[in-house]
C-alpha cells in the first residue's frame, strides 16, 4: 500500500473528520467485528486460531495492506502486514494478539462466541439490545463475547482506522507494520522463534503494544513497561486415598490445612512477600517515572467502591505504586469437593496454582528458586513428581512443585526521543493522557527488547472493567470508537 507523505502532523481537523466518519459507519464496523468474534479463538484450538489468522489477513489485505502469514514450525501463525510510505523517517510496528483465553459456556449469560450487545455491564443491569435495529448505538452500550476486548478490539480499531483515513484523505507519514500474534494467551511460547527467524522483516523504530485496558477512570493512557510473569503449581500430599473424617479426622494429616498454613508463610497479609530475597535486584524508578506516577489520577476509592472492597493490601499505598513491586498471587485452590460435591473426608491432596509477577531487574527462574527454598525452609520435602512409596513413608511433609514457563519484565525510558514523539502525538488527541511507567499486566515484550533492541510503548484502548480472561467479557462502544481515532492518529504520526 503506497501512500504519499504530505504536510505537517495529525491535526484536529483530521481527528474530527475521522470521528464523523466513525459516527456514520458504526454499524458497518460492528458487522465486520461480529464476524471476527464469532470465530472461536482459544489458543489451544489450533484449527480455529488459524481461521482467525486467515480472516484478519484478508481484512487488512482488502484495505490495501501487504499482508501475509508468518510461519514457524509448530506454531500458530503471525499475521504480518506493512504500509510503506515514500520519504518516511520512521517505522512504527503495531502489536496485538488474536487468540483468547479458554471459556466455560456454562458461566456465560450468552454463548461466548456469539456477540451480544447490552445497554450496560451485567453488574449494572445491562439489557440485551438489538443494535442492528436501533436508531443510534449509545456509547455506553457493550458488546459481549470472548476477545471483544482482549485482544481483537485494537485489531478491529486499526482496520476501521485505515478505512477512515482513506475516506477522509488523511495521510500516512511513517512506515507502518502490523504484527498480530496467535499464542499470547498461552505464554507466547514461539514468539522468540518468530522474532529471530523474521528479525530483518520486523525491524522498526518503536513497537506500539495495543493490548490491555486504559486507566480505571476511563482516561486514555500510555504504558512504558509490563511486569514479567511465571506460574507455579504446588501440591501437598496427605493419605494415599481420601479418608472418612469421623474415623480419621484429627489423626491423618490434612493436606488442605497444611497447604493453607504453607501459603500463609509466604506473605504478611498486606501483600508483602516474605520469601527471602524476593525484592533483591529490582531496578528503581527514574525521576521521570516517579513524576509520571505522581501525576496518575487517584482512582483507588472509586475502584474500591466498584469492586465492593472495604480495604486493600499495601498499608495505604495506591494501586499505581503496588504494581511496581513483584507479587505472589494464589490464583486457584483445589482439594476434595465443596458445595453439593462436599464429602465428609480428609482429602488425599491439596493444590494451589500461583502466579508470580515480576518487575524490571528480576529473573523469573531465580524467583521460583527463591520460592522453592522458602518451602524447604518450612520443613517440606520438594519433588517435581508424585512422591514414591518410600518418600511418603520417609517425609512427614511433601510438596510437588510444577514450574510453568515465564518471561521477565521490561520498561522503556520515557525520555527517549521516540517516547517523547509518541507522547506528543497522543496528547494532541487526548490532552488528559495518563502516563504509566509500568502496566500491571504481563505481555512477553522481553523478546522484542532482547532480540530486536527496539523500544516498546503500550497503547491500550479498551475499558478497564471488560472482564478479560473471565466470563461475560465485553467492550464498551465508546472505547472502540475512540480507539479508531487513536489508531488513525498514530498511523499519521511522522
Beta strands, then each sheet from edge to edge (+ up, - down):
strand 1: 2-4
strand 2: 66-70
strand 3: 78-86
strand 4: 91-97
strand 5: 116-118
strand 6: 142-144
strand 7: 175-181
strand 8: 206-209
strand 9: 221-223
strand 10: 225-226
strand 11: 228-237
strand 12: 243-244
strand 13: 327-334
strand 14: 345-346
strand 15: 349-358
strand 16: 381-383
strand 17: 398-407
strand 18: 410-411
strand 19: 434-436
strand 20: 455-458
strand 21: 474-476
sheet 1: 1+ 3+ 2-
sheet 2: 1+ 3+ 7- 4- 8- 20-
sheet 3: 5+ 6- 21+
sheet 4: 9+ 19+
sheet 5: 10+ 18-
sheet 6: 13+ 15- 11+ 17- 16-
sheet 7: 12+ 14-
end
